[in-house]
C-alpha cells in the first residue's frame, strides 16, 4: 500500500478500495497487466482517457453532473465502434 494509506475499515464497515483491489489481484492467478502507452491510437485507451476527462469536467463544474448518464452511453458506443473498426 502507498505510504500513509489508511487500511482501516471505512464507513459502514466497508473494506478500503485499494485493499479490495489487492485481494482481487492476489486471488486471480490468470490476471495479467500490460503497459499501454498513452495516446498511441488504441481505441479503448483513448476511450478511457476521454471518460476520465469527462469526469474531470463534471467535477470542475464544466459539465453538469446530471448530464453524465446521458453522455456515458454516447462515449461508450463511439469507443466500441472505433474498437471494432480497428480490429477489422
N, CA, C and O atoms as a printed pandas DataFrame, in Angstrom:
     atom_number atom_name residue_name chain_id  residue_number  x_coord  y_coord  z_coord
0              1         N          UNK        A               1    0.830   -1.179    0.000
1              2        CA          UNK        A               1    0.000    0.000    0.000
2              3         C          UNK        A               1    0.880    1.251    0.000
3              4         O          UNK        A               1    1.995    1.245    0.523
4              5         N          UNK        A               2    0.361    2.308   -0.591
5              6        CA          UNK        A               2    1.133    3.556   -0.576
6              7         C          UNK        A               2    1.380    4.032    0.854
7              8         O          UNK        A               2    0.567    3.806    1.751
8              9         N          UNK        A               3    2.512    4.691    1.043
9             10        CA          UNK        A               3    2.853    5.207    2.361
10            11         C          UNK        A               3    1.732    6.118    2.856
11            12         O          UNK        A               3    1.294    7.024    2.146
12            13         N          UNK        A               4    1.281    5.868    4.071
13            14        CA          UNK        A               4    0.244    6.680    4.675
14            15         C          UNK        A               4   -1.181    6.259    4.342
15            16         O          UNK        A               4   -2.133    6.860    4.838
16            17         N          UNK        A               5   -1.341    5.216    3.497
17            18        CA          UNK        A               5   -2.693    4.776    3.134
18            19         C          UNK        A               5   -3.350    4.099    4.329
19            20         O          UNK        A               5   -2.773    3.189    4.925
20            21         N          UNK        A               6   -4.532    4.531    4.674
21            22        CA          UNK        A               6   -5.263    4.007    5.821
22            23         C          UNK        A               6   -6.021    2.743    5.405
23            24         O          UNK        A               6   -6.936    2.809    4.585
24            25         N          UNK        A               7   -5.638    1.592    5.972
25            26        CA          UNK        A               7   -6.280    0.329    5.610
26            27         C          UNK        A               7   -7.415   -0.050    6.562
27            28         O          UNK        A               7   -7.972   -1.142    6.449
28            29         N          UNK        A               8   -7.759    0.824    7.485
29            30        CA          UNK        A               8   -8.863    0.535    8.403
30            31         C          UNK        A               8  -10.185    0.533    7.632
31            32         O          UNK        A               8  -10.313    1.158    6.579
32            33         N          UNK        A               9  -11.161   -0.187    8.185
33            34        CA          UNK        A               9  -12.468   -0.241    7.549
34            35         C          UNK        A               9  -13.047    1.157    7.397
35            36         O          UNK        A               9  -12.837    2.028    8.241
36            37         N          UNK        A              10  -13.772    1.351    6.317
37            38        CA          UNK        A              10  -14.396    2.639    6.039
38            39         C          UNK        A              10  -15.774    2.690    6.696
39            40         O          UNK        A              10  -16.155    1.789    7.444
40            41         N          UNK        A              11  -16.505    3.748    6.407
41            42        CA          UNK        A              11  -17.839    3.884    6.980
42            43         C          UNK        A              11  -18.695    2.682    6.585
43            44         O          UNK        A              11  -18.522    2.113    5.507
44            45         N          UNK        A              12  -19.580    2.317    7.430
45            46        CA          UNK        A              12  -20.474    1.172    7.233
46            47         C          UNK        A              12  -19.700   -0.137    7.090
47            48         O          UNK        A              12  -20.207   -1.094    6.505
48            49         N          UNK        A              13  -18.483   -0.186    7.616
49            50        CA          UNK        A              13  -17.694   -1.416    7.638
50            51         C          UNK        A              13  -17.115   -1.846    6.301
51            52         O          UNK        A              13  -16.715   -2.999    6.148
52            53         N          UNK        A              14  -17.063   -0.935    5.326
53            54        CA          UNK        A              14  -16.552   -1.291    4.002
54            55         C          UNK        A              14  -15.029   -1.394    4.005
55            56         O          UNK        A              14  -14.339   -0.630    4.680
56            57         N          UNK        A              15  -14.525   -2.352    3.239
57            58        CA          UNK        A              15  -13.088   -2.525    3.059
58            59         C          UNK        A              15  -12.585   -1.435    2.107
59            60         O          UNK        A              15  -13.247   -1.142    1.112
60            61         N          UNK        A              16  -11.427   -0.831    2.397
61            62        CA          UNK        A              16  -10.893    0.204    1.503
62            63         C          UNK        A              16  -10.688   -0.324    0.081
63            64         O          UNK        A              16  -10.366   -1.496   -0.115
64            65         N          UNK        A              17  -10.873    0.536   -0.887
65            66        CA          UNK        A              17  -10.796    0.150   -2.297
66            67         C          UNK        A              17   -9.463   -0.498   -2.654
67            68         O          UNK        A              17   -9.450   -1.545   -3.301
68            69         N          UNK        A              18   -8.349    0.094   -2.253
69            70        CA          UNK        A              18   -7.047   -0.491   -2.599
70            71         C          UNK        A              18   -6.870   -1.872   -1.977
71            72         O          UNK        A              18   -6.242   -2.746   -2.575
72            73         N          UNK        A              19   -7.415   -2.071   -0.792
73            74        CA          UNK        A              19   -7.337   -3.387   -0.148
74            75         C          UNK        A              19   -8.148   -4.402   -0.945
75            76         O          UNK        A              19   -7.699   -5.530   -1.149
76            77         N          UNK        A              20   -9.333   -4.013   -1.395
77            78        CA          UNK        A              20  -10.157   -4.919   -2.209
78            79         C          UNK        A              20   -9.447   -5.255   -3.515
79            80         O          UNK        A              20   -9.438   -6.411   -3.937
80            81         N          UNK        A              21   -8.853   -4.251   -4.156
81            82        CA          UNK        A              21   -8.133   -4.499   -5.406
82            83         C          UNK        A              21   -6.938   -5.411   -5.185
83            84         O          UNK        A              21   -6.663   -6.284   -6.007
84            85         N          UNK        A              22   -6.225   -5.216   -4.080
85            86        CA          UNK        A              22   -5.086   -6.067   -3.768
86            87         C          UNK        A              22   -5.537   -7.521   -3.623
87            88         O          UNK        A              22   -4.873   -8.432   -4.116
88            89         N          UNK        A              23   -6.658   -7.732   -2.952
89            90        CA          UNK        A              23   -7.163   -9.099   -2.771
90            91         C          UNK        A              23   -7.577   -9.704   -4.113
91            92         O          UNK        A              23   -7.322  -10.882   -4.363
92            93         N          UNK        A              24   -8.206   -8.916   -4.971
93            94        CA          UNK        A              24   -8.583   -9.422   -6.294
94            95         C          UNK        A              24   -7.357   -9.859   -7.090
95            96         O          UNK        A              24   -7.363  -10.908   -7.734
96            97         N          UNK        A              25   -6.312   -9.046   -7.039
97            98        CA          UNK        A              25   -5.081   -9.367   -7.770
98            99         C          UNK        A              25   -4.448  -10.637   -7.209
99           100         O          UNK        A              25   -4.020  -11.506   -7.968
100          101         N          UNK        A              26   -4.390  -10.746   -5.891
101          102        CA          UNK        A              26   -3.762  -11.917   -5.260
102          103         C          UNK        A              26   -4.500  -13.207   -5.574
103          104         O          UNK        A              26   -3.878  -14.260   -5.717
104          105         N          UNK        A              27   -5.822  -13.135   -5.681
105          106        CA          UNK        A              27   -6.617  -14.352   -5.855
106          107         C          UNK        A              27   -7.109  -14.549   -7.281
107          108         O          UNK        A              27   -8.057  -15.301   -7.510
108          109         N          UNK        A              28   -6.477  -13.885   -8.240
109          110        CA          UNK        A              28   -6.797  -14.073   -9.649
110          111         C          UNK        A              28   -5.497  -14.408  -10.371
111          112         O          UNK        A              28   -4.880  -13.534  -10.978
112          113         N          UNK        A              29   -5.078  -15.681  -10.306
113          114        CA          UNK        A              29   -3.769  -16.046  -10.858
114          115         C          UNK        A              29   -3.646  -15.826  -12.366
115          116         O          UNK        A              29   -2.535  -15.656  -12.870
116          117         N          UNK        A              30   -4.748  -15.826  -13.085
117          118        CA          UNK        A              30   -4.659  -15.651  -14.536
118          119         C          UNK        A              30   -4.605  -14.178  -14.943
119          120         O          UNK        A              30   -4.498  -13.867  -16.129
120          121         N          UNK        A              31   -4.677  -13.282  -13.978
121          122        CA          UNK        A              31   -4.663  -11.857  -14.267
122          123         C          UNK        A              31   -3.281  -11.427  -14.746
123          124         O          UNK        A              31   -2.264  -11.773  -14.145
124          125         N          UNK        A              32   -3.264  -10.677  -15.823
125          126        CA          UNK        A              32   -2.004  -10.130  -16.321
126          127         C          UNK        A              32   -2.165   -8.625  -16.513
127          128         O          UNK        A              32   -3.260   -8.132  -16.786
128          129         N          UNK        A              33   -1.079   -7.924  -16.367
129          130        CA          UNK        A              33   -1.070   -6.484  -16.566
130          131         C          UNK        A              33   -0.224   -6.180  -17.784
131          132         O          UNK        A              33    0.842   -6.765  -17.982
132          133         N          UNK        A              34   -0.707   -5.269  -18.588
133          134        CA          UNK        A              34    0.004   -4.867  -19.790
134          135         C          UNK        A              34    0.131   -3.353  -19.759
135          136         O          UNK        A              34   -0.855   -2.643  -19.561
136          137         N          UNK        A              35    1.344   -2.864  -19.954
137          138        CA          UNK        A              35    1.537   -1.414  -20.021
138          139         C          UNK        A              35    1.104   -0.949  -21.397
139          140         O          UNK        A              35    1.628   -1.404  -22.414
140          141         N          UNK        A              36    0.158   -0.054  -21.418
141          142        CA          UNK        A              36   -0.344    0.502  -22.673
142          143         C          UNK        A              36    0.111    1.949  -22.741
143          144         O          UNK        A              36   -0.305    2.776  -21.930
144          145         N          UNK        A              37    0.963    2.253  -23.705
145          146        CA          UNK        A              37    1.420    3.635  -23.828
146          147         C          UNK        A              37    0.214    4.512  -24.141
147          148         O          UNK        A              37   -0.636    4.158  -24.958
148          149         N          UNK        A              38    0.160    5.637  -23.490
149          150        CA          UNK        A              38   -0.960    6.548  -23.689
150          151         C          UNK        A              38   -0.932    7.169  -25.076
151          152         O          UNK        A              38    0.130    7.441  -25.636
152          153         N          UNK        A              39   -2.096    7.382  -25.601
153          154        CA          UNK        A              39   -2.285    8.107  -26.856
154          155         C          UNK        A              39   -1.524    7.501  -28.028
155          156         O          UNK        A              39   -0.899    8.218  -28.810
156          157         N          UNK        A              40   -1.578    6.187  -28.145
157          158        CA          UNK        A              40   -0.948    5.544  -29.285
158          159         C          UNK        A              40   -1.998    5.064  -30.285
159          160         O          UNK        A              40   -1.709    4.257  -31.170
160          161         N          UNK        A              41   -3.205    5.568  -30.132
161          162        CA          UNK        A              41   -4.252    5.213  -31.075
162          163         C          UNK        A              41   -5.063    3.997  -30.686
163          164         O          UNK        A              41   -5.956    3.600  -31.434
164          165         N          UNK        A              42   -4.786    3.390  -29.540
165          166        CA          UNK        A              42   -5.601    2.264  -29.097
166          167         C          UNK        A              42   -6.981    2.803  -28.732
167          168         O          UNK        A              42   -7.095    3.604  -27.805
168          169         N          UNK        A              43   -8.034    2.383  -29.439
169          170        CA          UNK        A              43   -9.359    2.966  -29.219
170          171         C          UNK        A              43   -9.866    2.835  -27.781
171          172         O          UNK        A              43  -10.500    3.757  -27.267
172          173         N          UNK        A              44   -9.600    1.719  -27.135
173          174        CA          UNK        A              44  -10.088    1.561  -25.761
174          175         C          UNK        A              44   -9.306    2.456  -24.806
175          176         O          UNK        A              44   -9.871    2.987  -23.850
176          177         N          UNK        A              45   -8.010    2.628  -25.058
177          178        CA          UNK        A              45   -7.213    3.543  -24.249
178          179         C          UNK        A              45   -7.697    4.977  -24.449
179          180         O          UNK        A              45   -7.808    5.739  -23.489
180          181         N          UNK        A              46   -7.980    5.334  -25.679
181          182        CA          UNK        A              46   -8.481    6.671  -25.977
182          183         C          UNK        A              46   -9.842    6.894  -25.318
183          184         O          UNK        A              46  -10.127    7.988  -24.830
184          185         N          UNK        A              47  -10.684    5.852  -25.303
185          186        CA          UNK        A              47  -12.000    5.961  -24.665
186          187         C          UNK        A              47  -11.848    6.173  -23.162
187          188         O          UNK        A              47  -12.540    7.006  -22.576
188          189         N          UNK        A              48  -10.950    5.427  -22.545
189          190        CA          UNK        A              48  -10.721    5.590  -21.106
190          191         C          UNK        A              48  -10.231    7.003  -20.812
191          192         O          UNK        A              48  -10.650    7.615  -19.830
192          193         N          UNK        A              49   -9.357    7.514  -21.646
193          194        CA          UNK        A              49   -8.856    8.871  -21.472
194          195         C          UNK        A              49   -9.998    9.883  -21.603
195          196         O          UNK        A              49  -10.086   10.825  -20.815
196          197         N          UNK        A              50  -10.859    9.693  -22.581
197          198        CA          UNK        A              50  -11.999   10.592  -22.774
198          199         C          UNK        A              50  -12.952   10.557  -21.591
199          200         O          UNK        A              50  -13.453   11.594  -21.155
200          201         N          UNK        A              51  -13.200    9.362  -21.074
201          202        CA          UNK        A              51  -14.098    9.245  -19.918
202          203         C          UNK        A              51  -13.502    9.909  -18.685
203          204         O          UNK        A              51  -14.217   10.541  -17.907
204          205         N          UNK        A              52  -12.201    9.766  -18.510
205          206        CA          UNK        A              52  -11.543   10.421  -17.379
206          207         C          UNK        A              52  -11.657   11.937  -17.511
207          208         O          UNK        A              52  -11.905   12.631  -16.525
208          209         N          UNK        A              53  -11.477   12.448  -18.719
209          210        CA          UNK        A              53  -11.601   13.882  -18.943
210          211         C          UNK        A              53  -13.033   14.358  -18.712
211          212         O          UNK        A              53  -13.251   15.448  -18.183
212          213         N          UNK        A              54  -14.007   13.541  -19.107
213          214        CA          UNK        A              54  -15.405   13.880  -18.852
214          215         C          UNK        A              54  -15.652   13.975  -17.349
215          216         O          UNK        A              54  -16.320   14.900  -16.887
216          217         N          UNK        A              55  -15.122   13.031  -16.595
217          218        CA          UNK        A              55  -15.265   13.066  -15.138
218          219         C          UNK        A              55  -14.639   14.314  -14.544
219          220         O          UNK        A              55  -15.215   14.935  -13.651
220          221         N          UNK        A              56  -13.464   14.685  -15.033
221          222        CA          UNK        A              56  -12.812   15.908  -14.537
222          223         C          UNK        A              56  -13.633   17.150  -14.871
223          224         O          UNK        A              56  -13.731   18.077  -14.067
224          225         N          UNK        A              57  -14.214   17.156  -16.055
225          226        CA          UNK        A              57  -15.053   18.304  -16.422
226          227         C          UNK        A              57  -16.281   18.395  -15.521
227          228         O          UNK        A              57  -16.701   19.486  -15.137
228          229         N          UNK        A              58  -16.848   17.248  -15.192
229          230        CA          UNK        A              58  -18.018   17.242  -14.306
230          231         C          UNK        A              58  -17.637   17.722  -12.910
231          232         O          UNK        A              58  -18.347   18.530  -12.311
232          233         N          UNK        A              59  -16.517   17.225  -12.394
233          234        CA          UNK        A              59  -16.059   17.639  -11.064
234          235         C          UNK        A              59  -15.724   19.125  -11.059
235          236         O          UNK        A              59  -15.962   19.814  -10.067
236          237         N          UNK        A              60  -15.176   19.616  -12.156
237          238        CA          UNK        A              60  -14.813   21.023  -12.252
238          239         C          UNK        A              60  -15.981   21.950  -12.567
239          240         O          UNK        A              60  -15.805   23.164  -12.657
240          241         N          UNK        A              61  -17.177   21.379  -12.734
241          242        CA          UNK        A              61  -18.354   22.190  -12.980
242          243         C          UNK        A              61  -18.552   22.610  -14.429
243          244         O          UNK        A              61  -19.440   23.410  -14.723
244          245         N          UNK        A              62  -17.732   22.078  -15.343
245          246        CA          UNK        A              62  -17.858   22.446  -16.755
246          247         C          UNK        A              62  -18.920   21.618  -17.477
247          248         O          UNK        A              62  -19.437   22.031  -18.515
248          249         N          UNK        A              63  -19.242   20.448  -16.921
249          250        CA          UNK        A              63  -20.300   19.594  -17.447
250          251         C          UNK        A              63  -21.244   19.311  -16.282
251          252         O          UNK        A              63  -20.800   18.873  -15.221
252          253         N          UNK        A              64  -22.542   19.557  -16.468
253          254        CA          UNK        A              64  -23.475   19.267  -15.377
254          255         C          UNK        A              64  -23.466   17.777  -15.029
255          256         O          UNK        A              64  -23.545   16.924  -15.912
256          257         N          UNK        A              65  -23.370   17.483  -13.758
257          258        CA          UNK        A              65  -23.303   16.089  -13.302
258          259         C          UNK        A              65  -24.521   15.298  -13.778
259          260         O          UNK        A              65  -24.403   14.111  -14.081
260          261         N          UNK        A              66  -25.682   15.938  -13.847
261          262        CA          UNK        A              66  -26.875   15.209  -14.275
262          263         C          UNK        A              66  -26.853   14.868  -15.770
263          264         O          UNK        A              66  -27.718   14.133  -16.246
264          265         N          UNK        A              67  -25.872   15.395  -16.512
265          266        CA          UNK        A              67  -25.713   15.050  -17.926
266          267         C          UNK        A              67  -24.889   13.782  -18.128
267          268         O          UNK        A              67  -24.922   13.187  -19.205
268          269         N          UNK        A              68  -24.159   13.371  -17.112
269          270        CA          UNK        A              68  -23.260   12.215  -17.233
270          271         C          UNK        A              68  -24.010   10.950  -17.670
271          272         O          UNK        A              68  -23.539   10.272  -18.584
272          273         N          UNK        A              69  -25.153   10.600  -17.064
273          274        CA          UNK        A              69  -25.854    9.383  -17.513
274          275         C          UNK        A              69  -26.246    9.422  -18.992
275          276         O          UNK        A              69  -26.323    8.375  -19.634
276          277         N          UNK        A              70  -26.489   10.589  -19.527
277          278        CA          UNK        A              70  -26.827   10.695  -20.950
278          279         C          UNK        A              70  -25.573   10.602  -21.822
279          280         O          UNK        A              70  -25.604   10.006  -22.898
280          281         N          UNK        A              71  -24.476   11.192  -21.356
281          282        CA          UNK        A              71  -23.255   11.240  -22.156
282          283         C          UNK        A              71  -22.476    9.930  -22.172
283          284         O          UNK        A              71  -21.871    9.588  -23.189
284          285         N          UNK        A              72  -22.480    9.197  -21.072
285          286        CA          UNK        A              72  -21.674    7.967  -20.995
286          287         C          UNK        A              72  -22.014    6.956  -22.085
287          288         O          UNK        A              72  -21.098    6.437  -22.722
288          289         N          UNK        A              73  -23.289    6.654  -22.327
289          290        CA          UNK        A              73  -23.564    5.689  -23.406
290          291         C          UNK        A              73  -23.082    6.179  -24.767
291          292         O          UNK        A              73  -22.637    5.377  -25.588
292          293         N          UNK        A              74  -23.166    7.484  -25.017
293          294        CA          UNK        A              74  -22.680    8.015  -26.290
294          295         C          UNK        A              74  -21.181    7.792  -26.437
295          296         O          UNK        A              74  -20.711    7.386  -27.499
296          297         N          UNK        A              75  -20.433    8.056  -25.370
297          298        CA          UNK        A              75  -18.981    7.822  -25.372
298          299         C          UNK        A              75  -18.701    6.332  -25.584
299          300         O          UNK        A              75  -17.842    5.963  -26.385
300          301         N          UNK        A              76  -19.427    5.487  -24.868
301          302        CA          UNK        A              76  -19.183    4.040  -24.953
302          303         C          UNK        A              76  -19.481    3.514  -26.348
303          304         O          UNK        A              76  -18.707    2.723  -26.886
304          305         N          UNK        A              77  -20.582    3.936  -26.936
305          306        CA          UNK        A              77  -20.934    3.476  -28.290
306          307         C          UNK        A              77  -19.862    3.916  -29.288
307          308         O          UNK        A              77  -19.452    3.138  -30.149
308          309         N          UNK        A              78  -19.416    5.152  -29.170
309          310        CA          UNK        A              78  -18.357    5.635  -30.060
310          311         C          UNK        A              78  -17.064    4.863  -29.884
311          312         O          UNK        A              78  -16.407    4.511  -30.864
312          313         N          UNK        A              79  -16.694    4.596  -28.631
313          314        CA          UNK        A              79  -15.451    3.864  -28.352
314          315         C          UNK        A              79  -15.526    2.440  -28.884
315          316         O          UNK        A              79  -14.563    1.946  -29.472
316          317         N          UNK        A              80  -16.657    1.779  -28.685
317          318        CA          UNK        A              80  -16.786    0.409  -29.193
318          319         C          UNK        A              80  -16.761    0.375  -30.712
319          320         O          UNK        A              80  -16.189   -0.535  -31.312
320          321         N          UNK        A              81  -17.386    1.371  -31.332
321          322        CA          UNK        A              81  -17.334    1.443  -32.800
322          323         C          UNK        A              81  -15.913    1.619  -33.295
323          324         O          UNK        A              81  -15.501    0.967  -34.254
324          325         N          UNK        A              82  -15.159    2.500  -32.644
325          326        CA          UNK        A              82  -13.757    2.683  -33.022
326          327         C          UNK        A              82  -12.952    1.412  -32.820
327          328         O          UNK        A              82  -12.108    1.058  -33.643
328          329         N          UNK        A              83  -13.230    0.720  -31.697
329          330        CA          UNK        A              83  -12.507   -0.519  -31.378
330          331         C          UNK        A              83  -12.795   -1.583  -32.448
331          332         O          UNK        A              83  -11.885   -2.247  -32.943
332          333         N          UNK        A              84  -14.062   -1.724  -32.784
333          334        CA          UNK        A              84  -14.433   -2.726  -33.802
334          335         C          UNK        A              84  -13.783   -2.386  -35.150
335          336         O          UNK        A              84  -13.298   -3.274  -35.852
336          337         N          UNK        A              85  -13.778   -1.119  -35.497
337          338        CA          UNK        A              85  -13.163   -0.693  -36.770
338          339         C          UNK        A              85  -11.669   -0.996  -36.778
339          340         O          UNK        A              85  -11.114   -1.379  -37.808
340          341         N          UNK        A              86  -11.026   -0.826  -35.638
341          342        CA          UNK        A              86   -9.584   -1.055  -35.582
342          343         C          UNK        A              86   -9.224   -2.524  -35.683
343          344         O          UNK        A              86   -8.101   -2.859  -36.060
344          345         N          UNK        A              87  -10.157   -3.408  -35.353
345          346        CA          UNK        A              87   -9.889   -4.841  -35.387
346          347         C          UNK        A              87  -10.307   -5.471  -36.708
347          348         O          UNK        A              87  -10.010   -6.640  -36.954
348          349         N          UNK        A              88  -10.982   -4.727  -37.548
349          350        CA          UNK        A              88  -11.485   -5.274  -38.831
350          351         C          UNK        A              88  -10.379   -5.392  -39.849
351          352         O          UNK        A              88  -10.620   -5.830  -40.974
